[in-house]
Amino acid sequence: MLRHLDLSPLIESDRKDIVSVALDIDPTKPEHQDNNPAYRIWLRNALRDTLEGLPKEERRAADNGARRILGFVEEHRALNGRGLAIFAGPDLWREYLLPVPLPNSARYGRPDVWPLLWAADEYEPCAVLAVFRDHARILMAYLGQTAVLDEEALVLDTSTWRFKAGRQPTFSRGTGVGASRGTQRDTFEARVEDHIRRFWAGVAEAAAHLVRESRIDRVVIGGPEEVASAVRDLLPDDVRARVVGIVHLPGYAGDAELRDRVLPVALAGKHRREEELVTEVLDRAAGRSGAVTGRPATLDALARKQVQILVVDRDVTGQVWQCGHCAFTSAVPITHCPTCGSPVEAVALPQVLPVLARRSGARISIVSGQPAARLRTHEGIGALLRYVTAAR
């Protein structure tokens, strides 16, 4: 999921003195085009509210990081991106400028990588096959950008073929067999079509190798509809099942045009799968057949390392109570850990979910829109399980 963002040090960090900020700085939005864009106003207010909600000692420690972040954002008035995430603390400064907007958030304590995880999940890598009759490009699209992985052109050398389209030499006319010209042309064109299909088959084979090796879940095929459909049919069954759409592309479309045409189709395909995933979680949880919903049941399943896929509303909020000694986590307020007896602390749920999922070996799917709305009736969280324990 995080092909180009190494968030592991932040996810696994035990530090609790980090100011984490995520911003939507999209310059195309009208509210961000003033001399004092809306995101700066939001940031000032959010940092002030975050600091005011802290105990005096923590407020003093957080103030320096907050000032550094605010100074950076105000100094860099022309950031070349649409999303910005910053993590600041004593001897720590990390910034991530992304080509996609991030949901605004500001927190203190554990590093809050939740907005970055959502962006990486929302814009997870997608394979793009731009295929035409005589050339093809295989690309990887991720976080709103594209990278060409392979590019091929079909070259036909007909000089060694034994026939060509068109009228035959004088011999044909002299023997009265000139009428065979149509058959010759048909044979020639059939041979050209055979080479073209073999070219498409090679493109399909190369794309299948990329998709399998990179573990990509979504494929978009672009090009003339007839060509794109033919290449889709040439893909192996397991890869064809990952095709989420076909996009019409003009010949030799540039990267920017390709991205703008492909990204909406890829996102629509992802959101359809999110809807299917949430439906599966809710249906199976209702039937007690390999899924759970709600915070107590999901946290318990994470602790037991039962969770295969953790499904969470992007805008999930609220606190959990976690032991600083053994990491026991409770969805209900407690003062001491029932496992080791150590004191517990209240922590924002999004700040602890990434590390809980990692320790459980679970994959996180962060959903928004209608799937998230359905999940909110179950506290915004649920999971598909690897195995089911016997009822106690």
C-alpha positions, 0 to 999 in steps of 0.5 A: 500500500505504501509503495513510496511513503515509508511510514514504518518509523512513525507507525512503530514509534513509541514517542508521544511528543509529536505534533501531527498536521495534515492539510488540504492545500489544493490551490485550485480551490477558491478558498485557497487562492487568497493571500491568506488561504483558508488552510492557513486560517484553519491551521492556526485555529486547530493548533491553538485548540490542540495546545489549549486542550493539553496539560501545562507540561505537555503544552509547553513541549508541544508549543515549539513543534506547533510554531515550527509547523505554522512558520513553515506553512506561512513561509512557503506560500507556493507549495507545489502540491495539493496535500501536506503532512508534517510531523514535528517534535524534539529532534524530529521533522518530517514533511510529505507533499502529495499531489492529492488533498488530505483531510485536515487534522491536527493532533499531539502525542503519538504520530498520527499517520491516519490521513497519509494512510487514507491517501495511500489507500485511496490512491493505491497503485493502479496498473494502466494499459494504454494500448493501440494497434501499433504501440502500447504503454504499461504504466503505474498510477499512484497518488495521482501520478503516473510512471511509464514502466514499459513502452513498445511499438509494433514493427512489421518487416514485410520484406521477407513475406512472399506476397504483398497487397496490390496487383501481381506482376505481368505473369498474372495478367498474361495467364488470366489469374489477375482476379487472385489479387483480392485473395492475396490482399486478404491473405496479406491483411490477415497476416498483419492482423495476426501480428497485431494480435500477437503484439497485443498478446505480448502486451497482455502477458507483460501487464499480467506479470507486472500486476502479479509481481506488484500485487496490484488490485486494480487495472484500467485499460485505455485506448480505442474500445475495440483494441482495449476490449481485445486486450482485456480478453487476452489477459489471464482470468485472475488479472482480467478480474482486476480490470475496473474499467476501460477508458477511451484514449486518443493515440499518444495521449500525454501523461497528464491527459492519461492521468486525468482520464484514468484516475476517476475510473480507478477511484470509481472501481475502488469505491465499488469494491469498498461498498462490496467489502462493507456489505460483506462485513456487515452481512457476515457480522450479522450472521456471526460468520467470520466478521465483527463490527463495533469497537469492543469486538474489533479491538478484541479481534485485533488483540487475538490476531484474528483480523484479516482486513480491518475496515474503518471509516476515514473520519473515525473519531473518539478515544480508546484506553491503552496500557503504556506497558503491554499495549492492551487497548480497551474501547471503554474507559478504564484506569488500570490495565486488566492484564498487567495492572499498569495505568492506562491513558486515553488515546485518539483511536486513529493514532493507535489503529495503524500499529494495532493493525500492523501487530495483528498482521491485518490489512487496513481498508479506509473507506469514505462516502456511502460505505463509511456512512453505513459503517458509522452505524457500527461505530465506524469500524469492523473487520473480516476475520481469518478464523473464528473462535468458539463462543465463550 
